[in-house]
Amino acid sequence: MTAELTGQQTSRPALLGRGDPLFPSEPRTLAELFQAAAERYDRTDALNYKKDGHWSPISSSQIITRAKAIANGLLGLGLQKGDRAAILSANSPEWTLADAGCQFAGIVDVPIYTTLTPDSILYILNDSSAKVLFIDTISAYERIAVELSKCPAIERIVFFQETGINLSNAITLTELEQSGRRSSVEDLPKAIEPGDVATIIYTSGTTGEPKGVMLTHTNIISNVIDAGEKYSFSRDDRSLSVLPLSHVFERSAMYLYILNGMAVYYAESIEKVPENLSEVRPTILVGVPRIFEKVYAKAKLKAAQGGGIKEKVFDWAIGVAQEHALSIETNGKATTLLALKHFVADRLIYSKLREFFGGCLRFCITGGAALSNEIYLIFTGAGVPIMQGYGLTETSPVISSNNPFAARLGTVGRPIRNFRVRIAADGEIEATGPGVMLGYYKKPEATRETFTEDGWFRTGDIGEIDSDGFLKITDRKKELFKTSGGKYIAPAPIEQMILSSRFVSQAVLIGNERKFAAALIVPNFEMLDSYARHKGLPRMTPTEYCRDPRIVDLFERQVSSATAGLARFETIKRIALIDREMTVEGGELTPTMKLRRRIVDEKYKDVIDGLYADGSEAKKA
């Protein structure tokens, strides 16, 4: 091994799956987490949701009462400790209550992304042998009704909403709670051990069929406490839940909010997030990089549409933000002149950017994918600090994180407390700590393969550790590809370069076993509309833009400029413009917004083959 990095150690036990408490006063299980939060804070507005145009609260004590009722209702249906119950729903208080109810009952819950195809949902339900399915709406049920008939283990369907549907095995959550209130579950949490499996979360399956990651109470509790150790959370904080709770990142964040007595608000939908942000005015926001990229793209587009002086002022202010953030990180302060520029830019531009998020953000936390240096500097310099972390479903999820006390550009921070990281000889990041999963459900061979002989978890990511102990991710090990000339290329860093162009929405590098690297690019069509007006070109459809020689030439120049300095074998020789976004629904992205490169290769095979049709190297893009 070439390097090893250790998170800050304290007198606290390292846990390592043995079920020891972090402190005698700290919760050891998720049921105890919910109870501890209610006893410590007793909020009247612990969970908040929009109903009939108004935000409605659920108190800490109501969470406990309803969770116990759900737990007892599940046991009344005949479920026993260790049985599985799936949750297929958008974010809502009912999602959290169903989860809490399962944890009180010792039921292993199985979250399912609402964006998965019916076939994928069928696979998870059957692989987990779930006996109960929690589902939010009748439309969600109708989408998978045919597949449910092929799930022999499902005994009950519990709808979060009143449906009016006549199914012999269906009840509502309200009915489940009513049946559960007729008896007590006060002693039930005592039967749950910290080493018990709390949840099975299925991976996105970027390189094969999904695998069920078994996470114990110790895995999750230790990660929630250790990942939050460097942050100052309080009951004065508010958060808007935006990412799907099926994502382990958002779910662990939810536990963190509850444990620290914060008020949680559920976004109504992705489309409603801007409106909800202005209403809730959160102090903390957890999101993926795509959120911040979209916000910046919208702001940039608005400035471009203003034309002339407005666009120039915006570009100037963005440059100042980046320079200011870099100066603060490098030198601890800005020069007097830079501070004055920053003050002016703040009044003109940054205050409006902060107001988009509600105007009260103390910081944002991001993970799930790489955050570009450009976006990090822009938002941090504009007064919206972004703390980038790193982890996987298999690590519950956080391995390392930047924080308000220690952050570094281009890194994912230092390991959180009680986690250790090392770099293998081939560059792969390996980790060990109390958050590392128990294993893959019913896949002992896959479990063995993902651990080293001495028990360290193989992340599948390539990285390096700098002299100050900050971890940097350079690429996914399985995503490295080799040209026909034998040269290995890491696609992610080059894709980030291409994405720095304001005209680019998405980019995918290709070239495995080919003579040279090429790229598929989805343009920012709104920005192209603005460009066309500025250049006196006719407004076109997305397909027409992608075929127009003048637009293709624009992108060739943009790519060439953005990727200057690459080694010759990495240089992008050709590009193809794609006329539609790559989406989760289209299959090109996982529910956590990661590229499914195999699907992209299959879906755009003809386009890719066309780029290499004559075997010659076209002019440098």
C-alpha positions in Angstrom: 0.0 0.0 0.0 1.4 3.4 -0.9 -0.5 5.6 1.6 -2.8 5.5 4.5 -5.0 8.2 6.0 -6.7 8.0 9.4 -9.6 10.0 10.6 -9.3 11.8 13.9 -9.4 9.3 16.8 -11.0 10.0 20.1 -11.6 8.1 23.3 -14.8 6.8 21.7 -14.9 3.1 20.7 -14.3 2.6 17.0 -17.5 0.4 16.9 -16.3 -1.8 13.9 -19.7 -3.6 13.9 -19.5 -4.9 17.4 -22.6 -3.0 18.6 -20.8 -1.0 21.3 -22.4 2.4 22.1 -20.6 5.5 21.1 -21.3 6.9 24.5 -23.7 5.5 27.1 -26.0 8.5 26.4 -25.9 8.1 22.7 -28.6 6.1 20.8 -27.4 2.6 19.7 -30.3 1.9 17.3 -32.4 3.9 15.0 -35.5 3.5 17.3 -33.4 4.9 20.1 -32.4 7.8 17.8 -36.0 8.8 17.3 -36.8 8.5 21.0 -33.7 10.4 22.1 -34.5 13.3 19.7 -38.1 13.5 21.0 -36.9 13.5 24.6 -34.2 16.1 24.1 -36.0 18.6 21.8 -39.7 17.8 21.9 -40.3 20.0 18.8 -43.8 21.0 17.7 -42.5 21.2 14.1 -40.1 18.3 13.8 -41.4 17.3 10.3 -43.2 19.8 8.0 -45.2 19.2 4.8 -47.2 21.3 2.4 -51.0 20.8 2.5 -53.6 22.9 0.9 -51.1 25.7 0.3 -49.9 25.8 3.9 -47.0 24.1 5.8 -48.4 21.7 8.4 -46.2 20.3 11.3 -45.8 17.0 12.9 -44.4 17.1 16.4 -41.6 15.0 18.0 -44.1 13.2 20.2 -46.4 12.5 17.3 -43.5 10.9 15.4 -43.0 8.5 18.3 -46.7 7.8 18.8 -47.3 7.1 15.2 -44.0 5.1 14.7 -45.0 2.8 17.5 -48.5 2.4 16.1 -47.0 1.5 12.7 -44.6 -1.0 14.3 -47.3 -2.7 16.2 -49.5 -2.7 13.2 -46.8 -4.5 11.2 -46.4 -7.1 13.9 -50.2 -7.5 13.9 -50.0 -8.3 10.2 -47.8 -11.3 11.2 -44.4 -9.8 10.4 -41.5 -10.7 12.7 -38.2 -9.2 13.6 -35.9 -9.4 10.5 -38.7 -9.6 7.9 -38.5 -7.1 5.1 -40.8 -4.2 4.1 -40.3 -2.1 1.0 -40.9 1.6 0.7 -41.8 3.0 -2.8 -42.6 6.6 -2.4 -41.6 10.2 -3.0 -40.2 12.1 0.0 -42.9 12.7 2.6 -43.5 12.5 6.4 -45.1 9.2 5.7 -41.8 7.9 4.3 -40.0 8.8 7.5 -42.8 7.5 9.7 -42.9 4.2 7.8 -39.1 3.9 8.2 -39.4 4.7 12.0 -42.1 2.2 12.4 -40.0 -0.5 10.8 -37.1 0.4 13.1 -39.2 0.2 16.2 -40.5 -3.2 15.1 -37.2 -4.6 14.1 -38.4 -4.9 10.5 -35.7 -4.4 7.8 -36.9 -1.8 5.4 -36.0 -1.7 1.7 -36.2 1.7 0.1 -37.0 1.7 -3.7 -36.4 4.7 -6.0 -39.7 5.9 -7.6 -37.7 6.4 -10.9 -36.8 2.8 -11.3 -38.4 0.8 -14.1 -41.1 -1.7 -13.1 -38.7 -4.6 -14.0 -36.1 -3.2 -11.6 -38.7 -2.8 -8.8 -39.8 -6.4 -9.4 -36.2 -7.5 -9.0 -35.8 -5.7 -5.7 -39.1 -6.9 -4.3 -38.4 -10.5 -5.1 -34.7 -10.5 -4.2 -35.4 -9.0 -0.8 -38.5 -11.2 -0.3 -40.4 -8.2 1.1 -43.7 -9.1 2.8 -45.1 -5.6 2.9 -45.0 -2.8 0.3 -45.5 0.8 1.5 -46.5 2.9 -1.5 -47.6 6.5 -1.8 -50.2 6.9 -4.6 -52.6 4.9 -6.7 -50.8 6.0 -9.8 -47.6 4.5 -8.4 -49.4 1.3 -7.8 -50.9 1.1 -11.2 -47.5 1.6 -12.8 -46.3 -1.7 -11.2 -49.5 -3.6 -10.8 -48.6 -6.2 -13.3 -45.2 -6.8 -11.7 -46.7 -7.1 -8.3 -48.6 -10.1 -9.4 -45.2 -11.8 -9.8 -44.1 -11.1 -6.3 -45.3 -14.1 -4.2 -43.8 -12.8 -1.0 -45.8 -9.6 -0.9 -48.7 -10.1 1.6 -49.8 -6.5 2.2 -49.8 -3.2 0.4 -50.0 -0.2 2.6 -51.0 3.0 0.8 -49.9 6.4 2.3 -53.0 8.0 0.7 -56.6 7.1 0.6 -57.2 5.5 -2.7 -60.7 4.1 -2.9 -59.1 1.0 -4.6 -60.7 -2.4 -3.8 -57.8 -4.8 -3.2 -58.1 -7.6 -0.7 -54.5 -7.2 0.5 -54.4 -3.4 0.6 -54.9 -1.1 3.6 -54.0 2.6 4.2 -51.3 3.8 6.6 -54.1 5.3 8.7 -55.7 1.9 9.1 -52.4 0.3 9.9 -51.8 2.9 12.7 -55.3 2.4 14.0 -54.9 -1.3 14.3 -51.5 -0.8 16.0 -52.8 1.6 18.7 -54.8 -1.2 20.2 -51.7 -2.6 21.9 -48.3 -1.5 23.2 -44.8 -1.8 21.8 -43.0 -0.1 24.6 -40.6 -3.0 25.2 -40.1 -3.8 21.5 -37.0 -1.5 20.9 -35.2 -3.4 23.7 -35.2 -6.5 21.5 -33.3 -4.7 18.8 -29.5 -5.1 18.8 -27.1 -2.5 17.4 -25.6 -5.2 15.1 -29.0 -6.1 13.6 -29.6 -5.2 10.0 -31.7 -2.0 9.8 -32.1 -1.6 6.1 -31.2 -3.2 2.8 -30.4 -0.5 0.1 -30.0 -1.6 -3.4 -27.2 -0.1 -5.4 -27.9 1.7 -8.7 -26.4 -1.1 -10.8 -24.1 1.0 -13.1 -22.0 -2.1 -14.0 -24.4 -5.0 -13.4 -27.5 -6.1 -11.5 -28.3 -4.2 -8.3 -26.9 -5.6 -5.0 -28.7 -5.3 -1.7 -26.4 -3.5 0.8 -27.1 -4.6 4.3 -26.6 -1.8 6.8 -26.8 -2.3 10.6 -28.0 0.1 13.2 -24.3 0.5 14.2 -23.3 1.3 10.7 -25.8 4.1 10.3 -25.8 5.5 13.8 -22.0 5.7 13.9 -21.9 7.5 10.5 -24.6 10.0 11.5 -22.7 11.0 14.6 -19.2 10.9 13.2 -20.0 12.6 9.9 -21.6 15.5 11.8 -18.9 15.9 14.4 -17.2 18.9 12.8 -20.5 20.7 12.1 -22.4 23.0 14.5 -26.0 22.0 14.2 -28.7 23.3 16.5 -32.5 23.4 16.9 -32.4 26.8 15.2 -31.5 25.1 11.9 -34.0 24.3 9.2 -33.5 22.0 6.2 -35.4 21.3 3.0 -35.4 17.6 2.0 -34.8 17.5 -1.7 -32.9 14.4 -2.6 -34.9 11.1 -2.6 -35.0 9.4 0.8 -34.2 6.2 -1.0 -30.7 7.6 -1.4 -28.6 6.7 1.6 -27.1 10.2 1.6 -30.5 11.9 2.1 -31.7 9.3 4.5 -28.6 9.6 6.8 -29.0 13.4 6.6 -32.6 13.0 7.8 -31.4 11.1 10.8 -28.8 13.8 11.4 -31.5 16.5 11.3 -33.7 14.6 13.7 -30.9 13.7 16.1 -29.9 17.4 16.3 -33.4 18.7 16.8 -33.6 20.5 13.5 -36.9 21.3 11.7 -37.3 19.3 8.5 -39.4 20.5 5.5 -40.2 18.1 2.6 -40.0 19.7 -0.8 -43.3 19.3 -2.7 -41.5 18.2 -5.9 -38.3 18.9 -7.9 -40.3 21.5 -9.8 -41.4 23.2 -6.6 -37.9 23.4 -5.0 -37.3 27.0 -5.9 -40.6 28.1 -4.4 -40.1 25.9 -1.3 -36.6 27.3 -0.8 -38.0 30.9 -0.6 -40.7 29.8 1.8 -38.7 27.6 4.1 -35.4 29.7 4.0 -33.3 26.7 5.1 -30.1 27.2 7.0 -28.6 23.9 5.7 -29.1 22.1 2.4 -27.9 18.7 1.3 -27.8 18.2 -2.5 -25.9 16.7 -5.4 -23.6 18.8 -7.6 -26.2 18.8 -10.4 -28.4 21.1 -8.3 -25.7 23.7 -8.0 -24.8 23.3 -11.7 -28.4 24.0 -12.7 -28.7 27.0 -10.4 -25.5 28.5 -11.9 -26.6 27.7 -15.4 -30.0 29.5 -14.8 -28.3 32.5 -13.4 -25.8 32.6 -16.3 -28.6 32.3 -18.8 -30.6 35.1 -17.2 -27.5 37.4 -17.4 -26.9 36.4 -21.0 -30.6 37.2 -21.9 -30.1 40.6 -20.3 -27.3 41.2 -22.7 -24.6 43.8 -22.9 -23.6 45.3 -19.5 -25.7 42.8 -17.4 -23.8 39.9 -18.8 -20.4 41.6 -18.4 -21.2 42.5 -14.8 -22.3 39.0 -14.1 -19.1 37.5 -15.6 -17.0 40.0 -13.7 -18.7 39.1 -10.4 -18.3 35.4 -11.0 -14.6 35.9 -11.6 -14.3 37.9 -8.4 -16.1 35.2 -6.5 -13.7 32.5 -7.7 -10.6 34.7 -7.0 -11.9 35.7 -3.5 -12.7 32.1 -2.5 -9.3 30.9 -3.7 -7.5 33.7 -2.0 -9.3 33.0 1.3 -8.4 29.3 1.1 -4.8 29.8 0.0 -3.9 32.9 2.1 -6.6 33.1 4.8 -7.6 36.5 3.6 -8.2 38.7 0.5 -6.2 41.8 -0.5 -7.9 45.2 0.2 -8.6 45.6 -3.5 -10.1 42.2 -3.9 -12.2 42.7 -0.8 -13.6 45.9 -2.2 -14.4 44.2 -5.5 -16.1 41.4 -3.6 -18.2 43.9 -1.6 -19.5 45.6 -4.8 -20.1 42.2 -6.5 -22.0 41.0 -3.4 -24.4 43.9 -3.7 -24.9 43.4 -7.4 -24.9 39.7 -7.9 -24.2 37.4 -4.9 -27.0 38.6 -2.7 -29.5 37.6 -5.5 -27.8 34.2 -5.8 -28.1 33.6 -2.0 -31.7 34.8 -2.1 -32.5 32.0 -4.5 -31.7 29.6 -1.7 -33.8 31.6 0.8 -31.1 33.9 2.0 -30.3 32.1 5.2 -28.0 29.2 4.2 -25.0 28.7 6.5 -23.6 26.0 4.2 -24.5 23.3 1.8 -23.3 19.7 1.9 -22.9 17.8 -1.4 -21.9 14.3 -2.4 -22.9 11.5 -4.8 -20.8 12.8 -7.7 -17.9 15.1 -8.3 -18.3 18.8 -7.7 -16.2 20.8 -10.2 -13.7 23.3 -8.8 -15.4 26.1 -10.8 -18.8 25.5 -9.1 -17.2 25.2 -5.7 -15.3 28.5 -6.0 -18.3 30.3 -7.5 -20.8 29.4 -4.7 -18.3 29.6 -1.9 -17.1 33.0 -3.1 -20.7 34.2 -3.3 -21.4 33.3 0.3 -22.9 29.9 -0.2 -20.2 27.6 1.2 -20.3 24.1 -0.2 -18.8 21.2 1.8 -18.0 18.3 -0.5 -17.9 14.8 1.0 -17.3 11.3 -0.3 -18.8 7.9 0.4 -20.8 5.0 -0.9 -24.0 3.2 0.0 -21.7 0.4 1.4 -20.1 2.9 3.9 -23.4 4.3 5.3 -22.4 6.5 3.4 -19.7 9.1 4.5 -16.0 8.2 4.4 -14.6 11.7 4.3 -15.8 15.2 4.2 -14.8 18.8 4.0 -16.2 20.8 6.9 -16.4 24.4 8.2 -13.1 24.0 10.0 -11.1 22.2 7.2 -11.9 22.4 3.5 -9.7 22.2 0.5 -10.4 22.9 -3.2 -10.5 19.8 -5.4 -10.7 17.3 -2.5 -13.5 15.5 -0.6 -11.9 16.4 2.7 -10.3 14.2 5.4 -11.7 11.0 6.7 -14.5 11.4 9.3 -13.8 10.3 12.8 -13.2 6.5 13.2 -12.7 5.9 9.5 -9.4 5.0 8.0 -8.5 5.3 4.3 -5.5 4.0 2.3 -4.5 3.9 -1.3 -3.7 0.5 -2.9 -0.8 0.0 -5.3 -3.1 0.4 -8.3 -4.5 3.7 -6.9 -7.8 2.3 -5.6 -9.2 3.8 -2.4 -9.7 1.3 0.4 -11.5 2.1 3.7 -12.3 0.6 7.0 -14.5 1.9 9.9 -17.8 1.3 11.7 -19.9 2.5 8.8 -18.7 -0.3 6.4 -21.6 -2.5 5.5 -22.3 -6.0 6.8 -22.3 -7.3 3.3 -24.4 -7.8 0.1 -27.7 -9.6 0.8 -27.6 -13.2 -0.4 -24.4 -12.5 -2.4 -21.5 -14.0 -0.3 -19.2 -14.2 -3.2 -19.7 -10.5 -4.2 -19.2 -9.6 -0.6 -15.9 -11.4 -0.4 -14.7 -9.8 -3.6 -15.3 -6.3 -2.3 -13.1 -6.8 0.7 -9.3 -7.2 0.8 -7.7 -10.1 2.6 -7.1 -8.0 5.7 -10.8 -6.8 5.7 -10.6 -3.3 4.1 -13.5 -2.3 1.8 -12.6 -1.8 -1.9 -14.4 1.4 -3.0 -13.9 1.0 -6.7 -12.7 4.6 -6.9 -9.2 5.8 -7.8 -7.7 8.6 -5.6 -4.8 10.1 -3.9 -3.9 11.7 -0.5 -2.2 15.0 -0.4 0.5 16.0 2.2 -2.1 17.5 4.6 -4.3 14.4 4.6 -7.0 15.5 2.2 -8.5 12.8 -0.1 -8.9 13.5 -3.8 -11.0 11.3 -6.1 -9.6 11.0 -9.6 -11.9 8.5 -11.2 -13.9 5.3 -11.0 -11.7 2.3 -11.3 -14.2 0.5 -13.6 -14.7 3.6 -15.7 -11.1 3.9 -16.8 -10.8 2.9 -20.5 -8.0 2.0 -22.7 -7.5 3.2 -26.3 -6.5 0.8 -29.0 -3.0 2.3 -28.6 -2.8 0.9 -25.0 -3.2 4.3 -23.2 -5.5 4.5 -20.2 -7.9 7.5 -19.9 -9.8 8.6 -16.9 -13.1 10.1 -18.3 -14.5 12.0 -15.3 -11.8 14.8 -15.1 -12.0 15.4 -18.8 -15.8 15.5 -18.7 -15.6 18.1 -15.9 -13.4 20.3 -18.2 -15.9 20.1 -21.0 -18.8 21.0 -18.6 -17.0 24.2 -17.7 -18.4 25.6 -20.9 -21.6 27.5 -20.4 -23.0 25.9 -23.6 -22.6 22.4 -22.3 -25.3 20.7 -20.2 -23.9 17.1 -20.2 -20.8 15.4 -21.6 -19.7 11.7 -21.9 -16.2 10.8 -22.9 -15.9 7.7 -25.1 -13.0 5.8 -26.8 -12.6 2.4 -25.2 -10.6 0.2 -27.5 -10.8 3.0 -30.1 -7.9 4.9 -31.8 -8.8 8.2 -30.0 -11.0 9.8 -27.5 -14.3 11.5 -28.5 -17.2 13.0 -26.7 -21.0 13.0 -26.7 -22.3 16.4 -25.7 -25.8 17.6 -24.8 -25.9 21.3 -25.3 -27.6 23.9 -23.0 -30.3 24.7 -25.5 -31.5 27.8 -23.6 -28.0 29.2 -23.8 -27.9 28.4 -27.5 -31.2 30.3 -28.0 -29.5 33.3 -26.4 -26.3 32.8 -28.5 -28.4 32.6 -31.7 -30.1 35.9 -30.9 -26.8 37.6 -30.2 -25.3 36.3 -33.5 -28.4 37.0 -35.6 -29.0 33.3 -36.2 -32.5 31.9 -36.5 -33.9 30.1 -33.5 -33.8 26.4 -34.1 -35.1 23.2 -32.6 -32.7 21.1 -30.5 -32.2 18.7 -33.5 -31.5 21.6 -35.9 -29.0 23.1 -33.5 -27.1 19.8 -33.3 -26.9 19.5 -37.0 -26.0 23.1 -37.8 -22.3 23.4 -38.9 -22.0 26.8 -37.2 -23.2 25.3 -33.8 -21.0 22.3 -34.2 -18.0 24.6 -34.9 -18.9 26.5 -31.7 -18.8 23.4 -29.7 -15.5 22.2 -31.3 -13.9 25.5 -30.2 -15.4 25.3 -26.7 -14.1 21.8 -26.2 -10.7 22.7 -27.6 -10.4 25.7 -25.2 -11.7 23.8 -22.2 -9.4 20.8 -22.6 -6.2 22.6 -23.5 -3.2 21.0 -21.8 -4.4 17.4 -22.1 -1.8 14.8 -23.1 -2.0 14.0 -26.8 -3.6 10.6 -26.2 -6.3 12.2 -24.1 -7.2 14.9 -26.6 -10.7 14.8 -27.9 -10.6 14.4 -31.7 -14.3 14.4 -32.4 -17.6 15.3 -30.9 -21.3 14.5 -31.5 -24.1 16.7 -30.3 -27.1 15.0 -28.7 -30.5 16.7 -29.0 -32.0 15.5 -25.7 -31.0 15.3 -22.0 -29.7 12.1 -20.6 -32.1 11.2 -17.7 -33.0 8.7 -15.1 -36.2 7.9 -16.9 -34.3 7.4 -20.2 -32.0 4.9 -18.5 -28.7 6.8 -19.0 -28.5 8.0 -15.4 -28.9 6.1 -12.1 -31.3 7.5 -9.6 -28.3 9.1 -7.9 -27.5 10.9 -11.1 -24.4 8.8 -12.1 -23.8 7.9 -15.7 -24.6 4.4 -16.8 -21.9 4.3 -19.4 -22.8 0.9 -20.6 -26.4 2.1 -21.4 -25.0 5.2 -23.1 -22.8 3.1 -25.3 -25.7 0.9 -26.2 -28.2 3.7 -26.7 -26.0 5.8 -28.9 -24.1 3.0 -30.6 -24.9 4.3 -34.1 -23.8 7.8 -33.2 -20.5 6.5 -31.7 -19.8 4.2 -34.6 -20.3 7.2 -36.9 -17.6 9.2 -35.1 -15.1 6.4 -35.9 -16.5 5.4 -39.3 -13.5 6.3 -41.5 -10.9 5.5 -38.8 -9.1 8.7 -39.3 -8.6 11.5 -36.8 -10.8 14.4 -37.6 -9.6 17.9 -36.8 -9.1 18.5 -33.1 -12.5 19.3 -31.6 
